[in-house]
Structures are given as structure tokens and as C-alpha cells.
Amino acid sequence: MGAASKAAALVVYLCAGGACAALGWFAHAFWGVSAPVPRGMTSRATFVAVDEVASEKFNPPEEFVGHVEPVQEVDILPQIEGYIKEVKFAEGDEVKAGALLFVIDDERYAADQGVAKAEVASAKSKVVQAEAAVERAERLLRRLKAADARGITQTEMDAAETGLESDRAALGSAKSAVSQAEAKLASTAFNMKHTRIYAPISGRIGKTLMHAGDFVSPSKGALARIVQMDPVRVTFPITDRAYLAWGGARVGDTRRLRLRLADGAIYPSSGKWAFSDNEMSTETATLLVRAHFPNANRLLVPNAYVTVLADEADPKPVPVVPALAVAKSGSATGVWLYNEDGTVSFREIEPGLRADGKVRVVKGVEPGARIVVQGVHKLGEGMKVTVVPASEFN
């Protein structure tokens, strides 16, 4: 028998004795092929890294696009027409409420007011005359009634009564004339008052649209605009999901609001919730909310855009897992638990916010549970695994 025949007979014998897997190298040495892997055995071990679910104050901020707006803003409009006599501010000034801004030439209005005062005085003097006439007519009528009826004719009595009624009517007209004259005087006083235009609010005034010598009137538009600079408000939309997650009608009660400016810097002051709208937008499914921010340093300019950062003011510890540990099994999202017998099993979770390579677990696992954090892509239910340090995967 040749050497090759003897070797083949030896392989058959050993395989019959249950040692075929152990002698695969022998077959490869003679024929250049590998021996088959027996059922239930793997060609190499499944290595994973395992760690415990952490409990952390996981507080990544949610980000929203915010629009800076003034809490108050006003266009300065003239109430009367006339020529501007003086402009009492410099463009871009910070002005206080009550500060004088414009002076309109009041010469014509002062003359109108003088005439109105004279008309009031004239009307009042006519009232005095009418009252005297009424008093005389009343005395005459009383005297006639007290006299002997045989000496007074009915014609005289009728004339006295008619005269009294006429004098009383004249008195009423005189009093009406006084009211009209006083109303005209009040109108001229209004005009005189509004020849001087004052700031209705405190804030920064912009460029003036009219200058000394320009003719202004209510129909010709604003003279300037004032916007309140401190505080300002920031409006931003939140999604319906965020609204529910933040507590429904109590939106913002526990939230801290900060701002990130255009240069990436974090604004030094936090905001305070001021307003949430009463209905969702049908187009965007978002709710408009508003917060006030102090602005003493004037870093926030109305109509600018900022990034609103919303997180918990006092976060509580929550279960947190590495993002690499979160896997999919069909349509379910979960993690692989490492069991005491060295096997793994899939546990479905409800993931929350993600940030910095971590995921908050809303429900599904608790802190302290041991889970696979590396090697999750090659696992199956009940699979036996070998635990190695996480550094082996780097």
C-alpha cells in the first residue's frame, strides 16, 4: 500500500472515532482543503465589550432658531401739521420716556388759541347778560301775579310769560355758545400741546425722517422710530412633540433658556418665559413661544437671529447608554443585555435625547444593567459571547 493510501485510511479511521474536526490540519497538509466545521461550533469566538448603564445628569440642550424683538416699539407720528422748528435728539440716541424730540412752529396755533380764549370770554359775558334778562322777566311776572287781578289785563300777563320764556331761551343759547367756545379753546390747546413731541417710551431712537424746516402732518408718516432695548424678547417655535415633552400647558416651567450668538458665544444672561401661543400652526405643527432677556450690554439687536438653547434648569439623574450600544432588531430599538450565563438578549428601549455620543433611556433599562457597548452588530438572541476590554475595539 502506498503512502497516500495509508494516510487516507488513517483519516477515515480517525473521523469515525469523532476526531475529524481536530485533524483538519492533517487533511489540509495532504490535499490542500479545510475540514468542515461541526454543527453548533463557530470558526471563531464572538467578542464584545460590556459596561453598566450609567446614571447621569444628562442635560443636552435642544436648539431652536430665535428671533429677537423689542418688547415695545413705537413710530413717532405728528398729531398736527406744521413746519419742524427744532430736532432735539441725535440719531441713534438712547432716549427716556418724556424726552422732548421735536418742536413744531407754534405761531399759528398760538394765535388760534388767543382767538379762542377771547371767544370764550365774549360768550360768558353774554351768559351774564342773558341771566340778568331772565331775572328781570321773572320779577315782572311775580309782580303781575301778586297784583290785583282787576288791574291786570290778560294781555299783560301773556306778554310777561312770553318774555320770560324768550329770555330763558336766550340764556340757553348763550350757555351753548360758551360750551362751543370752550371746545374750540380745548382744540387749540391740543394743537399747542402737540407742537412739542415727546418720547412715549424709553429706548433707542433711529434715524430721523424729517428735519428742521420740513413740513409734517399726520398723513405724511412717521418722524422717527423708538425701540425698547432692555429687556428684549426672543420668539421661537417649538414642535408639538417638544410641547408635550415639556409638560403641555405648563410649558417652560422647568426649562432654562439660554442664547448662542452669531459668533458662537453663549449669551451671559438666561431668559424668562413670557408667553406661549394658544394654538399650533397648521402649516408647521409648531407653537410660538416667547421669552424675555435682559440686554443691558446691548448685544441683542431687534430683528437679529440667535440660537435658543433649552435644557432643564435642575436636571435629575437618568439612565444613559453609549450611542454605539443602541441597536435595531426589526422595527424595535433596543440594547443587548449581557446575562450571567455569558449569553446576550435583546431589550427594547424608548430612546430620548442624543448628544456627545450618548443616548438618554426614557424606559426599558435601569442604571446598573450590564449591556453590550461594542460589537452589537454581530449579535443574535441567546448567543454566547466572550467579553473583552473596550480598548480591543479601538
BADRENMI-175481 format. One record per residue: residue in one letter; y, x, z of N, C-alpha, C in turn. Coordinates in steps of 0.1 Angstrom, whole numbers, plus 5000, padded with zeros to 4 digits. Layout:
// residues N
aYXZYXZYXZ
...
***
This chain:
// residues 394
m498850095000500050005000501250095000
g502250064991503450144990504450115002
a505450205003506350195015507150065015
a507550015002508349895002507449775006
s506249775002505349655006505149655021
k504949775027504849775042506049725049
a507249765044508449715050508649565049
a508349505038508449365036507449295046
a506249345047505249275056505749285070
l506449395074506949405088508049305090
v508949275080509949185082509349045084
v508349005076507748875078507148855091
y506548965096505848955109506948935120
l508049015119509049005130509748875130
c510048815117510648685117509748585123
a508448595121507548495126507548505142
g507948615147507948635161509348605167
g510248545159511548505164512648605165
a512348725158513348835159514148855146
c514048755137514648775124516148805125
a516948735134518348755135518748885139
a517848945148518149075154517949185144
l517149165133516749265124517449245110
g518549175110519349155098519749285092
w520049385101520449515096519349585088
f518149555093516949615087516749575072
a516949435070516849385057517949435048
h519149445054520349495046520049635041
a519449715050519149855047518249875035
f517349775034516349795023516749715010
w517349595012517649505000519149484997
g520049525007521449505004521949365007
v521249285015521649145018521749125033
s522549025037522548995052521548885055
a521048895067520148795072520948665075
p520348545074521048425077521348405092
v522648335095522948315109522248195114
p521548205125520748085130521747975134
r521147845134521947735137522347745152
g523647695155524147695169524747825173
m524747925164525348055167526448085158
t527548155162528648185154528548335150
s529148365139529148505135530048595143
r531148525150531948605159532548505169
a532948555181533448465192534848405188
t535148285194536448225193537348265204
f538348345201539248405212540448315213
v540848285225542148215228542848275240
a544148245241544948275253545148145260
v545148155273545248035282546348055292
d547047955295548147955305548247825312
e548947815323549147685330550447615325
v550347485325551547405322552647435333
a553847485328554847515337555647395342
s556347405353557347305358558647375359
e559547335350560847395349562047295348
k563247335351564347255349564747275334
f564047215326564147225311565347135307
n566447195303567647115301568347155288
p567647155276568347185264569347085260
p570547115256571547015252571246955239
e571446825237571446755224572846775218
e572946795205574146825198574546705189
f575946685190576446575182577746625176
v578146575164579446605158580546515164
g581546585171582546505177583946525170
h584746415172586046415165587046405176
v588046505177589046505187590146405183
e590546325193591546225190592546225202
p593846185200594746175211594446045219
v594546045232594345925240595545825236
q596745875234597845795230598545865218
e599045785209599845835198600845725194
v601945765189602945675186603845725174
d604145635165605145665155606545625160
i607545705159608845675163609645605152
l609845475154610545385144611945345149
p612945345140614245285145614145135146
q614845075155614944935157616144875149
i617044965145618344915138618545015126
e619444975118619845055107621145135110
g621245245103622445325105622245475101
y623245555103623145695100622845775112
i621845875111621545955122622746055125
k623146055137624246135142623746265147
e622646265155622046385161620546375162
v619946495161618446505164618346595176
k617746545187617846615200616546695203
f615646725194614446795197614146895185
a613346995188612847085178611447045174
e611147055162609847015157608747095164
g607747025168606647085175606747095190
d607947045195608147055210607246965217
e606947005230606346915240607446835246
v607446705244608446615250607946525261
k608746495270608346405281608746265278
a608046165284608446025282609846005287
g610645935279612045915282613046015277
a612546125270613446225265614146165253
l615446195252616246155240615846235228
l615546155217615146225205616146215193
f616746095191617646065180618845995185
v620046015179621245935182621745885168
i621845755168622345685155623845655158
d624645675147626045645148626345505153
d627045485164627145355171628545295169
e629445345160630745295159630745155155
r630045115145630044975140629444885151
y628444935158627844845168628744835181
a629444935184630444925195631444825192
a631944825179632944725175632344585176
d631144565171630544435172630344385187
q630044475195629944445209631244405215
g632344475211633644435216634044295212
v633744255199634044125195633244015202
a631944055205631043955212631543935226
k632044035232632544025246633743925246
a634643945236635843865235635443715233
e634443695225633943555222633443495234
v632743565242632143515255633343475264
a634343555265635443525274636143405269
s636343385255637043275250636243145252
a634943155250634043035253634042995267
k634143085276634143055290635442985294
s636543035288637842975291637842825286
k637242795275637142665270636342575279
v635342635286634542555295635442515307
v636242605311637142575323638042465319
q638542465307639442355302638742225301
a637542235296636742105295636342055308
e636042135318635742085331636942015338
a638142075335639342015341639541875334
a639341865322639541735315638541635320
v637341675323636341585328636741535342
e637241625350637641595364638841495363
r639741505354640841415353640341275349
a639441275339638941145335638141075346
e637441155354636641095365637641035375
r638741105378639741055388640340925383
l640640915370641240795364640340685365
l639040705362638140595362637940545377
r637840635386637740595400638940505405
r640140555401641340485404641340335399
l640940325386640940195380639940105387
k638740155390637740075397638240035411
a639040115417639440085431640639985431
a641339975420642539885419642139735418
d643139655420642939505420642539465406
a641439405405640939365392641839285384
r642839205391643739125384644839205376
g644939335381646039415375645439515364
i644139515362643539605352642839525341
t643239555329642539485318641239555314
q640339475308639039535303639239645293
t640339635285640639735275640939865282
e641739865293642039985300640740055306
m639839965312638640015318637740075307
d637640015296636740065285637340195280
a638640205279639240335274638940445284
a639040415297638840525307637340575306
e636440485305635040515304634740595291
t635340555280635140625268635640765268
g636840775274637440905276636641005284
l636040945295635241035304634041085296
e633340995288632241035280632541145270
s633741125264634141225254634441355260
d635041355272635341485279634041555283
r633141475288631841535292631141595280
a631141525268630541585256631241715252
a632541715254633341835250632941955260
l632641915272632242015282630842075278
g629941985274628642035270628742125258
s629642095248629742175236630342315240
a631242315250631842435254630842525261
k629942465269628942545276627942595265
s627642525255626742565244627342685237
a628642675235629342785229629342915237
v629342905250629243015259627843075257
s626742995257625443045255625243115242
q625843065231625743125218626543265218
a627643265225628443385225627743495234
e627043455245626343545253625143595245
a624443515237623343555229623743665219
k624943635213625443735204625743865210
l626343855223626643975230625344055234
a624243975237623044045240622444115228
s622644055216622244115204622944245201
t624244245204625044365201624644475212
a624344425224623944525234622544585230
f621644505224620344555219620644665209
n621544635200621844725189622444855195
m623344845204623944965211622845045218
k621944975225620945045232620045125223
h619745075211618845135202619545235192
t620845265195621445375187620945505194
r620345495205619745615212618245595213
i617445685207616045665206615345765215
y614445715224613845795234612345795232
a611745905237610245915236609545815245
p608645735239607945635247606745695255
i606245815251605145875258605446025258
s604646095267604746245267603746295257
g604046405251603146465241603846565232
r603146605221603746695212604346615200
i605546645197606246575186606046665173
g605746595162605546675150606846695142
k606746715129607946735121608746605120
t610046625120610946505118611046475103
l611046345100611046295086612446265082
m613346255092614746225089615646325097
h616846355091617746455097619146395098
a619946465105621346425107622046385094
g622646265093623246225081622446135073
d621146125075620246035068620445895073
f620245795063620345655067618945605070
v618845535081617545495086617545345088
s616445285087616245135090614845115094
p614544995100613144965104612144965092
s612744925080611844915068611645045061
k612345155065612145285058611145375064
g610445325075609345405080609645485092
a608745565097608845645110609745765108
l610345795119611245915120610446035124
a609446025132608646135137607346075144
r606446155148605246115155604946195167
i604546125178604146195190602746165193
v601946275196600546255201600446325215
q599646245223599346305236598446415235
m598646525242597846645241596946665253
d597246615264596446635276596446515285
p595246445287594046485281593846435266
v592746475260592446415247591046355248
r590746275238589346215238588546265226
v587246275228586346315218585346195215
t585346145203584446045199583246095191
f582046045194580946095186579845985187
p579045975176577945875176576645925182
i575945835189574645875194573645775187
t572445825185571345745179570845635188
d570245535183569645425191568645485200
r567845585195566845645204567445715216
a568545795213569245855224569845755234
y570345645229570945545238569945495247
l568745465242567645415251567145525261
a567045645256566645755264567645785276
w568845755273569945785283570145675293
g569445565292569445455302570145335297
g570145305284570745175279572145155283
a572445045290573845015293574445115303
r573645195309574245295318574345435311
v574545425298574645545290575645645296
g575145775297576045875302576245895317
d575545805325575745815339575345955345
t574246015339573746135344573946255335
r574746235325574846335314576146425317
r575946545314577046645314577446665299
l578746655297579346675283580146795282
r579746885273580547005270580847015255
l581647105251582047125237581847265233
r581347275220581347405214582347405203
l583247505203584347515194583947575181
a584847575171584547625158584147765158
d584647845167584347985168583048015176
g582347915180581147925188581347935203
a582547945207582747955222582547815228
i582147815241581947695249583347665255
y583747535253585047495259584947505275
p585947555282585747575296585647455305
s586047335300586047215309585047115304
s584447045313583546935309584246805308
g583646715300584346585298583846475307
k584546365307584146245315583946125305
w582846055307582545935299583745835300
a584145785289585245685290584945555283
f584045555273583845425266582545435258
s581845325257580745315247580945185240
d580745175227581045055219580044955223
n580244825218579444715222578444675211
e578344755200577344715190577044845182
m575844845177575344955169575944935155
s576145055148576545045134575345005126
t575544905117574444855109574144955098
e575045045095574745145084574045265089
t574445315101573845445106572945425118
a572845305124572045285136572445375147
t573845395148574345475159575345395167
l575645445179576645385188577745485190
l578945435189580145525191580445535206
v580545655211580845675225582045765225
r582745775237583945845238584045905251
a584546035252584746105264586146165265
h586746185277588046245278587846385283
f588646475278588546625281589946665285
p590146745296591446805299591746905288
n593046915285593447005274594747085278
a594847135290596047205294596347325285
n595247385280595447515272595647485257
r595647355254595847305240594847365230
l593647395234592647445225592147335216
l592247205221591747095213592847025206
v592747025193593846965185593346835179
p594146725180593746595175593346615160
n592246545156591746535143590846655139
a590646755149589746865147588346815150
y587346885145585946855148585346965157
v584446915166583847005176582346965177
t581547045183580147015186580046965200
v579546845203579446795216578046835221
l577946895233576646925239576446835251
a575346755250575046665261573746705267
d573746725280572546755288572646695302
e571646715310571646655323572546735332
a573346665340574146725350573346785361
d572346725365571446775376570046755372
p569546845364568146835358567046845369
k566046775367564846775376563746855369
p562846925377561746995371560846905363
v560346945351559546865343558446955337
p557346895332556246975326556747035313
v556547165311556947235298555847315293
v555547315280554547395274555147475262
p554547585259554947655247554847575234
a555747585225555647505212554447545205
l553947665206552747715199551447635204
a551547585217550447515222550247375217
v551247315211551247175207550547175193
a549547085192548747085180548546935176
k548046925164547746785158546246765157
s545846645161544446605159544546465152
g544346465139544546345132546046305132
s546346185137547746145138548246165152
a547446225161547846245175548446375177
t549346385186549946515190549446545204
g549046675207548546705220548346855222
v547646885233547347025236545847035239
w545347155238543947175241543847225256
l543047145264542747175278541647285278
y541747375287540647475289539947425302
n538647395300537847335310537147455318
e536647415330536047515339534747575333
d534047495324532847545318533047635306
g534347665303534647755292534847685279
t534847555279535047475266536447415266
v536847365255538147305253538047165249
s539047085253539046935249540546905246
f540646815237542046775232542646665241
r543846685245544546585254545846545246
e545946415243547146365237548346365246
i549546405241550746405249551846335242
e552946305249554146255243555146365245
p555446435234556446545235557846495236
g558746575242560146545243560946645236
l562046685242562946785235562246915233
r562646985222562247115220563347215219
a563147335225564247435225563647565229
d564147675223563747805227562247825227
g561547765218560047785217559347705228
k559947615234559347535244559447385241
v558547305247558547155245558347095258
r559246995261559046915273557946805271
v557146795281556046695280556446565288
v556646455281557046335287555946275295
k554746275289553546235296552346285289
g551246305296549946355290549346455299
v550146555303549646665312550646685323
e550146745334550946765346551046925348
p552046965355552147105358550947155365
g550447285361549247345367548047325358
a548047235349546847215340546847345331
r545547385329545347505320545147465306
i545947525297545847485283545847615274
v545347595262545347705252546747715247
v547247835247548547865242548547955230
q547448015227547248095214545948065209
g545848055195544548025189544147885188
v545147795188544847645188544447595175
h544747675164544447625150542947625147
k542147695154540747705151539847635161
l540347545169539547485179538947345175
g537947305182537347175180536847125193
e536646995194536346935207535046985212
g535047035225533847085232533547225228
m534347295220533947425215534047525227
k533147615227533047725237534047835233
v534847885241535847985237535848105247
t536448215242536548335250537948355253
v538348375266539748385269540148535269
v541248565263541748705262543248695265
p543848815269545248815272546048765259
a547248705262548048665251548548775243
s548648895249549049015241548149055230
e546949005230545949035219546348965206
f547248865207547648785195548948845190
n549548935196550848985192550649085181
***
